[in-house]
């Protein structure tokens, strides 16, 4: 248990410090992930890089939905169990998470193989099928990190996810490209999967250590209740994951030249870097937000948001300005041919920055049991992406895809924030009466 998180004297006192540490840790992860994409863009030919981008987009999307919402629900369940000193419920939830993720991963591996087998290109098909075999590792690592952070270890969990796993992956890819003749996209995907596997094993070992540090009794798994609550998070996670992965996944399956997906990928990679600011900070704020909502403590919620907005909002504005000024130079690092994606980069960055400002709102709505309102918002925009992306791509190319992505993402975030404000107002009126 980490020192900052272990302190119970109004944990929000350290929120800005912890958030700063987490953002700093994420800078390392950003650099490593970016270096990986840069290296592969320059090492692989256009067909192989296209194959790698599409396969990883499918893997990360199916890996995220295979988490089944148990990691995100853990941000609420575990802090409340710790607050009540109920170690038996905490240990029971860890067992529940492990079994649920294993089952869902197996289902989505089968779905992924079926989906990717429909691709006409045999090389792409083999790379994509190889990638979906690592869905259990990616999903398991994601959930294990969430549970580790929810167990009052935000720094350890973030370092594993954002520093250790990318370091292992990049090291394997660099070594493999130098020692293996004919190193290709499939081998790069295998290196990616090994990194996630090792991250999962380390997180699992740390979670087991936390379990043995306290009482070892395990309570009864509340299958019906926890599954019903996790399903809300699962549905929302699927929709949010689709919002971010739809452009690359759909383009991967639409008829296109190898250059088109490859040229769009660095624009998305670069523009969505700002999301790591909110992801790193939000994973610390979420457990505190869950307690504040459970207690109906609006003042604590507002204080947390002011501190978050001052930190994240300013950083997002600086990031957007930097992309406007030096975006072309950044894209040129991948190769001179990637500069043509600058307009797409601007749209992606704008949408991602707006989402970053309001990224706490979807989780807050779930914590307040407003999943139906949130689901309608997400489903509408997810369907809009499915309809508009093919139209925009065939009429305006990559820039059209990026524009649709930015508009849908920004609209989703803004509506979620409005829904949250209405929910808090309703909560206040209920408490007043």
Secondary structure, 3 states (H helix, E strand, C coil): CCHHHHCCCCHHHHHHHHHHHHHHHHHHHHHHHHHHHHHHHHHCCHHHHHHHHHHHHHHHHHHHHCCCCHHHHHHHHHHHHHHCCCHHHHHHHHHHHHHHHHHHHHHHHHHHHHHHCCCCCHHHHHHHHHHHCCHHHHHHHHHHHHHHHHCCCHHHHHHHHHHHHHHHHHHHHHHHHHHCCCCCHHHHHHHHHHHHHHHHHHHHHHHHHHHHHCCCCCCCCCHHHHHHHHHHHHHHHHHHHHHHHHHHHHHHHCCCCHHHHHHHHHHHHHHHHHHHHHHHHHHHHHHHHHHHHHHCCHHHHHHHHHHHHHHHHHHHHHHHHHHHHHHHHHHHCCCHHHHHHHHHHHHHHHHHHHHHHCCHHHHHHHHCCCHHHHHHHHHHHHHHHHHHHHHHHHHHHHHHHHHHHHHHHHHHHHHHHHHHHHHHHHHHHHHHC
